[in-house]
Amino acid sequence: MIDIQTIIGMVFISIGLLFQLLGAFGLVRLPDVYNRLQAATKSITMGAISIAIGVGVIDLSLLPKALLVVIFLMLTNPLSSHAIARAAYNSGVPLWKGSVVDRYGPALKKLQKRRGRS
């Protein structure tokens, strides 16, 4: 017989798989590297966190390790995606033609001017 702990864990894992699927769909369907990076960072991170929590709930001996994985993902994924987006922008990867706002361009020019004076 399946207990409530296993059911709750499976619900978390199912939600995580749904996030992973939506993130993969976003990687395929979105038009440029910046939009794809957003899909990968947000949805796939949430999916991995949900799966880790689900595994920790099913097997309580793995819960501390699962929580460490969650903390690691929450700290590293936003930083790495920001670094990738910044490197793409600095190397000249163009925004999608339908992009409405480019807030990084003016800030980058302002920073370059400030560094040029120093």
N, CA, C and O atoms as a GROMACS GRO file, in nm:
protein
  472
    1MET      N    1   0.084  -0.119   0.000
    1MET     CA    2   0.000   0.000   0.000
    1MET      C    3   0.088   0.125   0.000
    1MET      O    4   0.191   0.130   0.067
    2ILE      N    5   0.047   0.224  -0.075
    2ILE     CA    6   0.123   0.348  -0.086
    2ILE      C    7   0.082   0.442   0.026
    2ILE      O    8  -0.037   0.465   0.048
    3ASP      N    9   0.180   0.495   0.098
    3ASP     CA   10   0.150   0.586   0.208
    3ASP      C   11   0.147   0.732   0.158
    3ASP      O   12   0.183   0.761   0.044
    4ILE      N   13   0.104   0.820   0.245
    4ILE     CA   14   0.085   0.961   0.208
    4ILE      C   15   0.218   1.028   0.177
    4ILE      O   16   0.223   1.120   0.095
    5GLN      N   17   0.324   0.985   0.242
    5GLN     CA   18   0.457   1.041   0.218
    5GLN      C   19   0.501   1.017   0.073
    5GLN      O   20   0.555   1.107   0.008
    6THR      N   21   0.478   0.898   0.024
    6THR     CA   22   0.512   0.866  -0.115
    6THR      C   23   0.427   0.945  -0.212
    6THR      O   24   0.476   0.990  -0.315
    7ILE      N   25   0.300   0.961  -0.182
    7ILE     CA   26   0.210   1.038  -0.269
    7ILE      C   27   0.255   1.184  -0.277
    7ILE      O   28   0.257   1.242  -0.385
    8ILE      N   29   0.290   1.243  -0.163
    8ILE     CA   30   0.335   1.382  -0.162
    8ILE      C   31   0.465   1.395  -0.241
    8ILE      O   32   0.483   1.489  -0.318
    9GLY      N   33   0.556   1.300  -0.221
    9GLY     CA   34   0.681   1.302  -0.297
    9GLY      C   35   0.658   1.290  -0.446
    9GLY      O   36   0.723   1.360  -0.525
   10MET      N   37   0.568   1.204  -0.485
   10MET     CA   38   0.537   1.188  -0.628
   10MET      C   39   0.472   1.312  -0.686
   10MET      O   40   0.494   1.345  -0.803
   11VAL      N   41   0.391   1.381  -0.606
   11VAL     CA   42   0.331   1.506  -0.653
   11VAL      C   43   0.441   1.609  -0.680
   11VAL      O   44   0.438   1.677  -0.783
   12PHE      N   45   0.538   1.622  -0.587
   12PHE     CA   46   0.650   1.714  -0.608
   12PHE      C   47   0.730   1.676  -0.733
   12PHE      O   48   0.767   1.762  -0.812
   13ILE      N   49   0.756   1.548  -0.750
   13ILE     CA   50   0.832   1.503  -0.866
   13ILE      C   51   0.754   1.529  -0.995
   13ILE      O   52   0.813   1.568  -1.095
   14SER      N   53   0.624   1.507  -0.993
   14SER     CA   54   0.541   1.534  -1.112
   14SER      C   55   0.540   1.682  -1.147
   14SER      O   56   0.550   1.718  -1.264
   15ILE      N   57   0.529   1.766  -1.047
   15ILE     CA   58   0.535   1.911  -1.071
   15ILE      C   59   0.671   1.948  -1.129
   15ILE      O   60   0.680   2.029  -1.221
   16GLY      N   61   0.777   1.889  -1.074
   16GLY     CA   62   0.911   1.916  -1.126
   16GLY      C   63   0.927   1.871  -1.270
   16GLY      O   64   0.988   1.942  -1.350
   17LEU      N   65   0.872   1.756  -1.303
   17LEU     CA   66   0.879   1.709  -1.441
   17LEU      C   67   0.802   1.800  -1.535
   17LEU      O   68   0.844   1.822  -1.649
   18LEU      N   69   0.690   1.854  -1.489
   18LEU     CA   70   0.613   1.948  -1.570
   18LEU      C   71   0.696   2.075  -1.596
   18LEU      O   72   0.700   2.124  -1.709
   19PHE      N   73   0.761   2.127  -1.492
   19PHE     CA   74   0.847   2.244  -1.510
   19PHE      C   75   0.961   2.213  -1.607
   19PHE      O   76   0.994   2.295  -1.693
   20GLN      N   77   1.021   2.095  -1.594
   20GLN     CA   78   1.129   2.056  -1.684
   20GLN      C   79   1.079   2.050  -1.828
   20GLN      O   80   1.148   2.096  -1.920
   21LEU      N   81   0.963   1.993  -1.848
   21LEU     CA   82   0.905   1.983  -1.982
   21LEU      C   83   0.878   2.121  -2.041
   21LEU      O   84   0.908   2.146  -2.158
   22LEU      N   85   0.821   2.210  -1.961
   22LEU     CA   86   0.794   2.345  -2.010
   22LEU      C   87   0.923   2.420  -2.039
   22LEU      O   88   0.929   2.497  -2.135
   23GLY      N   89   1.026   2.399  -1.958
   23GLY     CA   90   1.155   2.462  -1.983
   23GLY      C   91   1.218   2.412  -2.112
   23GLY      O   92   1.274   2.490  -2.188
   24ALA      N   93   1.209   2.283  -2.136
   24ALA     CA   94   1.261   2.227  -2.261
   24ALA      C   95   1.183   2.280  -2.381
   24ALA      O   96   1.240   2.308  -2.486
   25PHE      N   97   1.052   2.292  -2.366
   25PHE     CA   98   0.969   2.348  -2.472
   25PHE      C   99   1.009   2.493  -2.500
   25PHE      O  100   1.016   2.534  -2.616
   26GLY      N  101   1.037   2.568  -2.394
   26GLY     CA  102   1.082   2.707  -2.411
   26GLY      C  103   1.216   2.716  -2.481
   26GLY      O  104   1.237   2.807  -2.561
   27LEU      N  105   1.306   2.623  -2.452
   27LEU     CA  106   1.436   2.623  -2.519
   27LEU      C  107   1.422   2.602  -2.669
   27LEU      O  108   1.499   2.656  -2.748
   28VAL      N  109   1.324   2.522  -2.707
   28VAL     CA  110   1.304   2.493  -2.849
   28VAL      C  111   1.228   2.606  -2.920
   28VAL      O  112   1.259   2.640  -3.034
   29ARG      N  113   1.130   2.663  -2.853
   29ARG     CA  114   1.037   2.754  -2.919
   29ARG      C  115   1.074   2.903  -2.911
   29ARG      O  116   1.033   2.980  -2.998
   30LEU      N  117   1.148   2.945  -2.812
   30LEU     CA  118   1.173   3.088  -2.796
   30LEU      C  119   1.277   3.136  -2.898
   30LEU      O  120   1.361   3.058  -2.942
   31PRO      N  121   1.270   3.265  -2.937
   31PRO     CA  122   1.343   3.310  -3.055
   31PRO      C  123   1.493   3.339  -3.038
   31PRO      O  124   1.568   3.316  -3.132
   32ASP      N  125   1.538   3.387  -2.923
   32ASP     CA  126   1.679   3.423  -2.913
   32ASP      C  127   1.740   3.367  -2.786
   32ASP      O  128   1.672   3.309  -2.702
   33VAL      N  129   1.870   3.387  -2.774
   33VAL     CA  130   1.944   3.326  -2.664
   33VAL      C  131   1.898   3.381  -2.529
   33VAL      O  132   1.900   3.309  -2.430
   34TYR      N  133   1.859   3.505  -2.524
   34TYR     CA  134   1.819   3.567  -2.397
   34TYR      C  135   1.686   3.511  -2.348
   34TYR      O  136   1.671   3.481  -2.230
   35ASN      N  137   1.590   3.496  -2.437
   35ASN     CA  138   1.462   3.436  -2.399
   35ASN      C  139   1.479   3.289  -2.363
   35ASN      O  140   1.418   3.241  -2.268
   36ARG      N  141   1.562   3.219  -2.438
   36ARG     CA  142   1.586   3.078  -2.408
   36ARG      C  143   1.655   3.062  -2.274
   36ARG      O  144   1.626   2.969  -2.198
   37LEU      N  145   1.746   3.152  -2.246
   37LEU     CA  146   1.816   3.147  -2.117
   37LEU      C  147   1.720   3.171  -2.001
   37LEU      O  148   1.733   3.109  -1.895
   38GLN      N  149   1.624   3.259  -2.021
   38GLN     CA  150   1.525   3.284  -1.917
   38GLN      C  151   1.439   3.159  -1.894
   38GLN      O  152   1.411   3.122  -1.780
   39ALA      N  153   1.399   3.094  -2.002
   39ALA     CA  154   1.319   2.972  -1.988
   39ALA      C  155   1.398   2.864  -1.916
   39ALA      O  156   1.346   2.795  -1.828
   40ALA      N  157   1.522   2.850  -1.955
   40ALA     CA  158   1.605   2.746  -1.892
   40ALA      C  159   1.629   2.776  -1.746
   40ALA      O  160   1.620   2.686  -1.662
   41THR      N  161   1.658   2.900  -1.715
   41THR     CA  162   1.692   2.934  -1.577
   41THR      C  163   1.572   2.919  -1.484
   41THR      O  164   1.582   2.853  -1.380
   42LYS      N  165   1.462   2.978  -1.520
   42LYS     CA  166   1.349   2.980  -1.428
   42LYS      C  167   1.278   2.846  -1.418
   42LYS      O  168   1.263   2.791  -1.308
   43SER      N  169   1.236   2.793  -1.529
   43SER     CA  170   1.152   2.673  -1.520
   43SER      C  171   1.234   2.548  -1.490
   43SER      O  172   1.189   2.464  -1.412
   44ILE      N  173   1.349   2.535  -1.548
   44ILE     CA  174   1.427   2.415  -1.522
   44ILE      C  175   1.483   2.417  -1.380
   44ILE      O  176   1.496   2.312  -1.318
   45THR      N  177   1.516   2.534  -1.328
   45THR     CA  178   1.559   2.543  -1.188
   45THR      C  179   1.445   2.503  -1.095
   45THR      O  180   1.465   2.426  -1.001
   46MET      N  181   1.328   2.555  -1.120
   46MET     CA  182   1.213   2.519  -1.035
   46MET      C  183   1.182   2.370  -1.047
   46MET      O  184   1.145   2.306  -0.948
   47GLY      N  185   1.196   2.315  -1.166
   47GLY     CA  186   1.173   2.172  -1.184
   47GLY      C  187   1.273   2.088  -1.106
   47GLY      O  188   1.235   1.991  -1.040
   48ALA      N  189   1.400   2.125  -1.114
   48ALA     CA  190   1.502   2.049  -1.042
   48ALA      C  191   1.483   2.060  -0.892
   48ALA      O  192   1.503   1.963  -0.819
   49ILE      N  193   1.445   2.178  -0.845
   49ILE     CA  194   1.421   2.196  -0.701
   49ILE      C  195   1.303   2.110  -0.657
   49ILE      O  196   1.310   2.044  -0.553
   50SER      N  197   1.197   2.110  -0.734
   50SER     CA  198   1.079   2.031  -0.699
   50SER      C  199   1.110   1.882  -0.699
   50SER      O  200   1.064   1.808  -0.612
   51ILE      N  201   1.188   1.837  -0.797
   51ILE     CA  202   1.226   1.696  -0.800
   51ILE      C  203   1.312   1.660  -0.680
   51ILE      O  204   1.292   1.554  -0.619
   52ALA      N  205   1.407   1.745  -0.645
   52ALA     CA  206   1.493   1.718  -0.529
   52ALA      C  207   1.411   1.711  -0.401
   52ALA      O  208   1.435   1.625  -0.316
   53ILE      N  209   1.315   1.802  -0.385
   53ILE     CA  210   1.230   1.799  -0.265
   53ILE      C  211   1.145   1.672  -0.265
   53ILE      O  212   1.127   1.610  -0.160
   54GLY      N  213   1.093   1.634  -0.381
   54GLY     CA  214   1.013   1.513  -0.389
   54GLY      C  215   1.092   1.388  -0.351
   54GLY      O  216   1.040   1.302  -0.280
   55VAL      N  217   1.216   1.380  -0.397
   55VAL     CA  218   1.300   1.266  -0.360
   55VAL      C  219   1.328   1.268  -0.210
   55VAL      O  220   1.327   1.164  -0.145
   56GLY      N  221   1.351   1.388  -0.155
   56GLY     CA  222   1.375   1.399  -0.012
   56GLY      C  223   1.254   1.363   0.072
   56GLY      O  224   1.267   1.309   0.182
   57VAL      N  225   1.136   1.391   0.021
   57VAL     CA  226   1.014   1.356   0.094
   57VAL      C  227   0.990   1.205   0.089
   57VAL      O  228   0.948   1.145   0.189
   58ILE      N  229   1.016   1.143  -0.024
   58ILE     CA  230   0.995   0.999  -0.035
   58ILE      C  231   1.093   0.923   0.053
   58ILE      O  232   1.053   0.830   0.124
   59ASP      N  233   1.221   0.961   0.049
   59ASP     CA  234   1.322   0.895   0.131
   59ASP      C  235   1.381   0.999   0.225
   59ASP      O  236   1.468   1.077   0.186
   60LEU      N  237   1.334   1.000   0.348
   60LEU     CA  238   1.373   1.104   0.443
   60LEU      C  239   1.522   1.103   0.476
   60LEU      O  240   1.576   1.204   0.521
   61SER      N  241   1.590   0.992   0.453
   61SER     CA  242   1.734   0.990   0.476
   61SER      C  243   1.808   1.074   0.373
   61SER      O  244   1.921   1.116   0.397
   62LEU      N  245   1.745   1.100   0.258
   62LEU     CA  246   1.806   1.184   0.154
   62LEU      C  247   1.765   1.331   0.164
   62LEU      O  248   1.813   1.414   0.087
   63LEU      N  249   1.676   1.364   0.258
   63LEU     CA  250   1.626   1.501   0.268
   63LEU      C  251   1.737   1.604   0.293
   63LEU      O  252   1.735   1.709   0.228
   64PRO      N  253   1.832   1.581   0.384
   64PRO     CA  254   1.938   1.682   0.401
   64PRO      C  255   2.019   1.705   0.273
   64PRO      O  256   2.054   1.819   0.241
   65LYS      N  257   2.049   1.598   0.201
   65LYS     CA  258   2.122   1.614   0.075
   65LYS      C  259   2.036   1.686  -0.029
   65LYS      O  260   2.086   1.769  -0.105
   66ALA      N  261   1.909   1.656  -0.031
   66ALA     CA  262   1.819   1.722  -0.125
   66ALA      C  263   1.811   1.872  -0.095
   66ALA      O  264   1.808   1.954  -0.187
   67LEU      N  265   1.808   1.907   0.032
   67LEU     CA  266   1.804   2.049   0.068
   67LEU      C  267   1.934   2.119   0.032
   67LEU      O  268   1.932   2.236  -0.008
   68LEU      N  269   2.047   2.050   0.044
   68LEU     CA  270   2.173   2.107  -0.001
   68LEU      C  271   2.173   2.130  -0.152
   68LEU      O  272   2.224   2.231  -0.200
   69VAL      N  273   2.117   2.037  -0.226
   69VAL     CA  274   2.105   2.053  -0.370
   69VAL      C  275   2.017   2.174  -0.403
   69VAL      O  276   2.049   2.252  -0.492
   70VAL      N  277   1.906   2.188  -0.330
   70VAL     CA  278   1.816   2.302  -0.351
   70VAL      C  279   1.890   2.434  -0.326
   70VAL      O  280   1.879   2.527  -0.406
   71ILE      N  281   1.964   2.442  -0.217
   71ILE     CA  282   2.038   2.565  -0.185
   71ILE      C  283   2.142   2.593  -0.294
   71ILE      O  284   2.157   2.707  -0.338
   72PHE      N  285   2.213   2.490  -0.336
   72PHE     CA  286   2.313   2.506  -0.440
   72PHE      C  287   2.251   2.556  -0.570
   72PHE      O  288   2.304   2.646  -0.635
   73LEU      N  289   2.138   2.498  -0.609
   73LEU     CA  290   2.070   2.542  -0.731
   73LEU      C  291   2.022   2.686  -0.721
   73LEU      O  292   2.034   2.762  -0.817
   74MET      N  293   1.969   2.722  -0.606
   74MET     CA  294   1.917   2.858  -0.590
   74MET      C  295   2.029   2.962  -0.591
   74MET      O  296   2.007   3.076  -0.630
   75LEU      N  297   2.149   2.922  -0.550
   75LEU     CA  298   2.261   3.016  -0.550
   75LEU      C  299   2.332   3.022  -0.685
   75LEU      O  300   2.373   3.130  -0.728
   76THR      N  301   2.347   2.910  -0.751
   76THR     CA  302   2.431   2.908  -0.870
   76THR      C  303   2.357   2.934  -1.001
   76THR      O  304   2.413   2.997  -1.090
   77ASN      N  305   2.235   2.889  -1.016
   77ASN     CA  306   2.166   2.905  -1.144
   77ASN      C  307   2.142   3.051  -1.183
   77ASN      O  308   2.167   3.086  -1.299
   78PRO      N  309   2.095   3.137  -1.095
   78PRO     CA  310   2.080   3.278  -1.136
   78PRO      C  311   2.213   3.344  -1.170
   78PRO      O  312   2.222   3.424  -1.264
   79LEU      N  313   2.317   3.312  -1.094
   79LEU     CA  314   2.447   3.372  -1.122
   79LEU      C  315   2.504   3.325  -1.256
   79LEU      O  316   2.557   3.405  -1.333
   80SER      N  317   2.492   3.197  -1.281
   80SER     CA  318   2.547   3.146  -1.407
   80SER      C  319   2.467   3.197  -1.527
   80SER      O  320   2.526   3.228  -1.631
   81SER      N  321   2.338   3.205  -1.515
   81SER     CA  322   2.258   3.256  -1.628
   81SER      C  323   2.287   3.403  -1.653
   81SER      O  324   2.288   3.447  -1.768
   82HIS      N  325   2.310   3.479  -1.548
   82HIS     CA  326   2.346   3.619  -1.566
   82HIS      C  327   2.482   3.631  -1.636
   82HIS      O  328   2.499   3.715  -1.725
   83ALA      N  329   2.575   3.548  -1.596
   83ALA     CA  330   2.708   3.552  -1.659
   83ALA      C  331   2.700   3.512  -1.807
   83ALA      O  332   2.767   3.573  -1.890
   84ILE      N  333   2.619   3.413  -1.839
   84ILE     CA  334   2.604   3.371  -1.978
   84ILE      C  335   2.536   3.481  -2.060
   84ILE      O  336   2.579   3.510  -2.172
   85ALA      N  337   2.432   3.543  -2.005
   85ALA     CA  338   2.362   3.650  -2.077
   85ALA      C  339   2.454   3.770  -2.098
   85ALA      O  340   2.453   3.832  -2.205
   86ARG      N  341   2.531   3.802  -1.998
   86ARG     CA  342   2.623   3.916  -2.010
   86ARG      C  343   2.732   3.887  -2.114
   86ARG      O  344   2.767   3.975  -2.194
   87ALA      N  345   2.784   3.765  -2.113
   87ALA     CA  346   2.885   3.728  -2.212
   87ALA      C  347   2.826   3.730  -2.354
   87ALA      O  348   2.892   3.773  -2.448
   88ALA      N  349   2.704   3.684  -2.367
   88ALA     CA  350   2.639   3.686  -2.499
   88ALA      C  351   2.619   3.830  -2.546
   88ALA      O  352   2.642   3.860  -2.663
   89TYR      N  353   2.576   3.916  -2.456
   89TYR     CA  354   2.553   4.055  -2.493
   89TYR      C  355   2.684   4.124  -2.530
   89TYR      O  356   2.692   4.197  -2.629
   90ASN      N  357   2.787   4.102  -2.448
   90ASN     CA  358   2.916   4.165  -2.475
   90ASN      C  359   2.983   4.112  -2.601
   90ASN      O  360   3.062   4.183  -2.663
   91SER      N  361   2.952   3.990  -2.640
   91SER     CA  362   3.012   3.935  -2.762
   91SER      C  363   2.932   3.972  -2.887
   91SER      O  364   2.970   3.937  -2.998
   92GLY      N  365   2.821   4.042  -2.868
   92GLY     CA  366   2.747   4.094  -2.982
   92GLY      C  367   2.631   4.009  -3.031
   92GLY      O  368   2.584   4.029  -3.142
   93VAL      N  369   2.585   3.915  -2.951
   93VAL     CA  370   2.468   3.836  -2.990
   93VAL      C  371   2.346   3.929  -2.991
   93VAL      O  372   2.314   3.989  -2.889
   94PRO      N  373   2.280   3.941  -3.106
   94PRO     CA  374   2.171   4.039  -3.116
   94PRO      C  375   2.046   3.995  -3.040
   94PRO      O  376   2.018   3.877  -3.023
   95LEU      N  377   1.971   4.096  -2.997
   95LEU     CA  378   1.839   4.070  -2.939
   95LEU      C  379   1.744   4.031  -3.051
   95LEU      O  380   1.768   4.062  -3.168
   96TRP      N  381   1.638   3.965  -3.015
   96TRP     CA  382   1.533   3.931  -3.110
   96TRP      C  383   1.471   4.061  -3.161
   96TRP      O  384   1.457   4.157  -3.085
   97LYS      N  385   1.434   4.064  -3.289
   97LYS     CA  386   1.380   4.188  -3.348
   97LYS      C  387   1.251   4.233  -3.281
   97LYS      O  388   1.215   4.350  -3.289
   98GLY      N  389   1.181   4.141  -3.216
   98GLY     CA  390   1.057   4.176  -3.146
   98GLY      C  391   1.080   4.219  -3.001
   98GLY      O  392   0.983   4.244  -2.929
   99SER      N  393   1.205   4.226  -2.958
   99SER     CA  394   1.233   4.270  -2.821
   99SER      C  395   1.193   4.415  -2.804
   99SER      O  396   1.217   4.498  -2.892
  100VAL      N  397   1.132   4.446  -2.692
  100VAL     CA  398   1.078   4.579  -2.669
  100VAL      C  399   1.178   4.669  -2.598
  100VAL      O  400   1.188   4.787  -2.630
  101VAL      N  401   1.251   4.616  -2.501
  101VAL     CA  402   1.338   4.698  -2.416
  101VAL      C  403   1.478   4.636  -2.411
  101VAL      O  404   1.493   4.514  -2.401
  102ASP      N  405   1.578   4.722  -2.418
  102ASP     CA  406   1.717   4.682  -2.396
  102ASP      C  407   1.773   4.772  -2.286
  102ASP      O  408   1.826   4.880  -2.315
  103ARG      N  409   1.762   4.729  -2.163
  103ARG     CA  410   1.808   4.810  -2.051
  103ARG      C  411   1.956   4.793  -2.023
  103ARG      O  412   2.017   4.876  -1.955
  104TYR      N  413   2.013   4.688  -2.075
  104TYR     CA  414   2.154   4.663  -2.047
  104TYR      C  415   2.245   4.749  -2.134
  104TYR      O  416   2.354   4.789  -2.090
  105GLY      N  417   2.203   4.779  -2.256
  105GLY     CA  418   2.285   4.858  -2.348
  105GLY      C  419   2.322   4.996  -2.294
  105GLY      O  420   2.440   5.028  -2.289
  106PRO      N  421   2.225   5.078  -2.254
  106PRO     CA  422   2.259   5.209  -2.200
  106PRO      C  423   2.342   5.202  -2.071
  106PRO      O  424   2.432   5.283  -2.050
  107ALA      N  425   2.313   5.104  -1.987
  107ALA     CA  426   2.391   5.090  -1.863
  107ALA      C  427   2.534   5.050  -1.894
  107ALA      O  428   2.626   5.096  -1.828
  108LEU      N  429   2.553   4.964  -1.995
  108LEU     CA  430   2.687   4.922  -2.034
  108LEU      C  431   2.766   5.040  -2.093
  108LEU      O  432   2.884   5.056  -2.063
  109LYS      N  433   2.701   5.121  -2.175
  109LYS     CA  434   2.768   5.238  -2.232
  109LYS      C  435   2.808   5.336  -2.122
  109LYS      O  436   2.917   5.393  -2.125
  110LYS      N  437   2.720   5.356  -2.025
  110LYS     CA  438   2.749   5.446  -1.915
  110LYS      C  439   2.868   5.395  -1.833
  110LYS      O  440   2.954   5.473  -1.792
  111LEU      N  441   2.872   5.265  -1.809
  111LEU     CA  442   2.982   5.205  -1.734
  111LEU      C  443   3.113   5.217  -1.812
  111LEU      O  444   3.217   5.244  -1.753
  112GLN      N  445   3.109   5.197  -1.944
  112GLN     CA  446   3.229   5.208  -2.025
  112GLN      C  447   3.282   5.352  -2.027
  112GLN      O  448   3.403   5.373  -2.025
  113LYS      N  449   3.193   5.450  -2.030
  113LYS     CA  450   3.234   5.589  -2.025
  113LYS      C  451   3.301   5.621  -1.890
  113LYS      O  452   3.403   5.689  -1.885
  114ARG      N  453   3.241   5.570  -1.782
  114ARG     CA  454   3.295   5.592  -1.649
  114ARG      C  455   3.434   5.530  -1.634
  114ARG      O  456   3.523   5.590  -1.574
  115ARG      N  457   3.452   5.412  -1.689
  115ARG     CA  458   3.582   5.345  -1.682
  115ARG      C  459   3.685   5.415  -1.770
  115ARG      O  460   3.804   5.415  -1.739
  116GLY      N  461   3.641   5.474  -1.878
  116GLY     CA  462   3.731   5.545  -1.968
  116GLY      C  463   3.789   5.670  -1.904
  116GLY      O  464   3.903   5.708  -1.933
  117ARG      N  465   3.713   5.734  -1.817
  117ARG     CA  466   3.758   5.855  -1.748
  117ARG      C  467   3.857   5.824  -1.637
  117ARG      O  468   3.946   5.903  -1.608
  118SER      N  469   3.842   5.708  -1.574
  118SER     CA  470   3.926   5.673  -1.458
  118SER      C  471   4.068   5.649  -1.497
  118SER      O  472   4.151   5.619  -1.411
   0.00000   0.00000   0.00000
